[in-house]
Amino acid sequence: MRKVYNYAAGPSMLPEEVLLEVQRDLLDYKGSGMFVGEMSHRGKWYEEIHNEALSLFRELMGVSDDYYVLFVQGGGSTQFEAVPLNLLSEENGKKADYIVTGNFANKAYKEAVKYGDIACVATSKDDNFSYIPDVDSVEYRKGTDYVHITYNNTIYGTRYTKLPPVNNLVADMSSMILSEPVDVSKFKVIYAGAQKNLAPAGLTIVVVRKDIVDNGTPLPFCPTMLKYKTQADANSLYNTPTSFSTYVAMLNLRWLKKFGGVKEIEKQNIYKAGLLYDILDESKFYKGASRKECRSMMNVAFTTPSPELDAKFVKEATENGMVSLKGHRAVGGIRASIYNAMPVEGVKKLAEFMKKFETENK
Ligand SMILES: *Cc1c(COP(=O)(O)O)cnc(C)c1O
């Protein structure tokens, strides 16, 4: 058993089972005599890992043959640029709409502005990003190449429970990928860094509709490494891949499959988040950072009555083996990130601590 529960927003916890497998394989992967990170990415050992990770991801996420799944590098942040560079079309006037629901959404928007006619068509900035704008009353522009959303807002603890009624969505799913079922067919592009819900940092996943890659024309100055076609044509092996991260992703995807897949983990995620939100709802001591109707299942953000008590909470939790609970500076307070790998026991322990802390400090 590990010594602490880690509630970090990312990089974050991986399942203990997965880490034990990594430990077992570390000096000698399946009789190869090598660590995965030492192997040729063109050799048979790595090729098997790569292809299994790709196909397990496709299976668990429910990605049809109409889409490519790409393994790239550079994190979610590089996709903030890759998306406009690949999707904006000169013919259509390089138009895209963005819904800005937090820090990462705003960063994505700001990168896109450099490349075309980009509009922020809705934002929740007026109330410190504590909610998701009503997607049905947004005035989307005609003739856009895409509408960009950030599905789960890691810092503010909000998530979309309803999608914008458009047929050209692009979504940053970095902090909720594989935590709940998603209808992939509603999206042109989905992207996510692996370090929140899947693997160590490095691997970044892009799910992109095939027609965009096969018939699209990236902007002329799009770097080769950012063109989706480059990796699609090379089975994501155009250059040296992030092999260790992909290997851990493969183990984690096996773990998720054994668990019962995304539908099963969603049930557990609803239950886990409910344990903490029930306390927030019943308490006059704690205050949730996000509005009820759009609360994140992955990042539970809240405050106590004062910054001093917030600090005391984080300190005492740490002393009790619950680490990385300090909220992001944009919100303050406390944030518990409870991704797929956070065991139910870890959330129960935090819930008990929250009740005890309230009794002792109110
Ligand atoms: C963490 C995060 C990012 C940034 O990812 P990097 O891999 O650090 O570039 C982007 N979007 C969301 C929603 C995130 O949670």
PDBQT file of the ligand as one rigid body, heavy atoms in Angstrom, charges set to zero:
ROOT
HETATM    1  C1  LIG A 401      -3.697  20.453 -17.855  1.00  0.00    +0.000 C 
HETATM    2  C2  LIG A 401      -4.540  20.992 -18.939  1.00  0.00    +0.000 A 
HETATM    3  C3  LIG A 401      -3.989  21.551 -20.104  1.00  0.00    +0.000 A 
HETATM    4  C4  LIG A 401      -2.505  21.753 -20.290  1.00  0.00    +0.000 C 
HETATM    5  O1  LIG A 401      -1.915  20.618 -20.633  1.00  0.00    +0.000 OA
HETATM    6  P1  LIG A 401      -0.333  20.536 -20.908  1.00  0.00    +0.000 P 
HETATM    7  O2  LIG A 401      -0.213  19.099 -21.214  1.00  0.00    +0.000 OA
HETATM    8  O3  LIG A 401       0.370  20.974 -19.672  1.00  0.00    +0.000 OA
HETATM    9  O4  LIG A 401      -0.036  21.401 -22.066  1.00  0.00    +0.000 OA
HETATM   10  C5  LIG A 401      -4.838  21.963 -21.097  1.00  0.00    +0.000 A 
HETATM   11  N1  LIG A 401      -6.175  21.881 -20.949  1.00  0.00    +0.000 NA
HETATM   12  C6  LIG A 401      -6.749  21.392 -19.828  1.00  0.00    +0.000 A 
HETATM   13  C7  LIG A 401      -8.225  21.345 -19.717  1.00  0.00    +0.000 C 
HETATM   14  C8  LIG A 401      -5.948  20.937 -18.783  1.00  0.00    +0.000 A 
HETATM   15  O5  LIG A 401      -6.512  20.445 -17.673  1.00  0.00    +0.000 OA
ENDROOT
TORSDOF 0
